[in-house]
Amino acid sequence: MSNLASIFHKLDRLEEAEKMKREVLALQLEILGPRHPDTILAMENLTVSLQFSDTLEPRHPDTILAMTNLAATLHRRSQLAEAEKIQRDVLALYFRVHGHHHQESLNASYRPP
């Protein structure tokens, strides 16, 4: 399923790719659990689809949540540079959406990965 989702993505069939990647992630979480490398890869693949999708803007809460989860996962895997880059992108999105003084932005500023 994951390979087919990647093919959909490459063919610009982004809605189908996103739907299938969500299904893959749900199955991975159910069968393998949240810390399994295949589940983490499924999270990353869904994040990529969400970033390119027309159905969700980069500011959509689901996109921000997926990016936050990916950053936390990368941090736990000691991929600190990549985790930091994504978390900085998340923080910039919060600032853009809510402003610098909104509670959501402040929470994101102090949220440990």
Backbone torsions as a table, in degrees:
resi	resn	phi	psi	omega
1	MET	NA	-39.7	-178.4
2	SER	-63.4	-40.9	178.6
3	ASN	-64.6	-41.1	178.2
4	LEU	-63.6	-40.4	177.3
5	ALA	-61.0	-40.2	177.8
6	SER	-64.8	-37.9	177.2
7	ILE	-64.8	-44.4	176.3
8	PHE	-56.5	-42.2	-179.4
9	HIS	-62.3	-46.0	-179.4
10	LYS	-64.9	-27.9	178.8
11	LEU	-88.0	8.3	-178.0
12	ASP	63.6	24.9	173.4
13	ARG	-95.4	66.9	-167.2
14	LEU	-67.7	-37.2	179.5
15	GLU	-64.9	-41.2	177.8
16	GLU	-66.6	-39.9	178.7
17	ALA	-62.7	-45.6	-179.7
18	GLU	-61.8	-45.6	-179.3
19	LYS	-59.6	-46.3	-177.8
20	MET	-67.5	-38.8	179.0
21	LYS	-66.0	-33.9	174.9
22	ARG	-64.6	-41.2	178.0
23	GLU	-63.4	-43.8	178.6
24	VAL	-60.3	-46.2	-179.5
25	LEU	-62.2	-43.9	179.7
26	ALA	-60.0	-43.1	178.4
27	LEU	-65.8	-43.3	179.6
28	GLN	-61.1	-43.8	179.2
29	LEU	-62.0	-42.6	-178.5
30	GLU	-67.8	-43.3	-172.8
31	ILE	-88.0	-44.1	-172.3
32	LEU	-103.4	-21.0	-178.2
33	GLY	91.7	167.3	-172.1
34	PRO	-73.4	-17.1	-175.4
35	ARG	-102.2	-1.7	-179.5
36	HIS	-70.8	140.1	-178.8
37	PRO	-54.9	-36.8	178.7
38	ASP	-67.2	-35.0	177.4
39	THR	-68.4	-41.5	178.8
40	ILE	-62.7	-42.1	176.9
41	LEU	-62.8	-39.4	177.9
42	ALA	-63.3	-38.5	176.1
43	MET	-62.1	-44.9	-179.4
44	GLU	-63.3	-43.0	179.3
45	ASN	-62.8	-40.8	177.9
46	LEU	-65.9	-39.9	178.5
47	THR	-58.6	-43.4	178.2
48	VAL	-61.0	-45.2	179.1
49	SER	-61.8	-41.8	-179.3
50	LEU	-64.5	-34.3	180.0
51	GLN	-69.6	-25.7	-178.9
52	PHE	-101.4	-9.1	-172.6
53	SER	-72.2	142.4	172.4
54	ASP	-80.0	-18.5	-176.6
55	THR	-76.7	-25.8	178.4
56	LEU	-125.6	131.2	173.8
57	GLU	-77.1	159.0	176.8
58	PRO	-57.3	-23.5	-179.0
59	ARG	-88.1	-3.9	-178.1
60	HIS	-61.9	139.5	-178.8
61	PRO	-55.6	-35.2	178.7
62	ASP	-65.8	-36.9	178.6
63	THR	-66.6	-46.2	-179.7
64	ILE	-62.5	-42.0	179.0
65	LEU	-63.7	-43.3	178.8
66	ALA	-61.8	-41.9	179.2
67	MET	-65.6	-41.2	178.8
68	THR	-62.0	-44.6	179.4
69	ASN	-64.1	-40.3	178.5
70	LEU	-63.7	-43.6	179.1
71	ALA	-61.0	-42.7	179.4
72	ALA	-64.3	-40.5	179.4
73	THR	-65.0	-44.9	178.5
74	LEU	-62.8	-38.0	178.1
75	HIS	-62.1	-45.0	178.7
76	ARG	-63.3	-27.6	179.2
77	ARG	-89.4	9.6	179.1
78	SER	63.8	25.8	173.5
79	GLN	-95.7	68.4	-166.6
80	LEU	-68.6	-39.5	-178.8
81	ALA	-63.3	-45.0	179.7
82	GLU	-67.8	-40.4	178.0
83	ALA	-61.6	-43.4	-179.7
84	GLU	-63.4	-42.4	179.9
85	LYS	-60.4	-46.3	-179.3
86	ILE	-66.4	-41.8	-179.9
87	GLN	-65.1	-35.5	175.4
88	ARG	-65.5	-38.7	175.9
89	ASP	-63.0	-41.2	178.1
90	VAL	-61.6	-46.6	-179.6
91	LEU	-61.7	-41.9	177.6
92	ALA	-61.4	-38.4	176.9
93	LEU	-64.0	-44.5	176.9
94	TYR	-58.7	-44.6	179.4
95	PHE	-61.7	-42.4	-179.2
96	ARG	-66.2	-41.0	-176.3
97	VAL	-77.3	-45.9	-170.9
98	HIS	-109.4	-16.3	-173.0
99	GLY	91.5	169.1	-173.9
100	HIS	-77.2	-19.5	-173.0
101	HIS	-108.2	2.3	178.7
102	HIS	-73.5	148.7	-177.1
103	GLN	-58.5	-39.0	178.5
104	GLU	-61.0	-42.1	179.0
105	SER	-65.9	-41.5	179.0
106	LEU	-64.9	-41.7	177.3
107	ASN	-60.7	-43.9	-179.7
108	ALA	-65.1	-32.4	-179.6
109	SER	-66.1	-31.3	-174.9
110	TYR	-110.9	5.9	-178.0
111	ARG	-75.6	122.7	175.4
112	PRO	-70.3	149.4	-179.6
113	PRO	-66.5	NA	NA
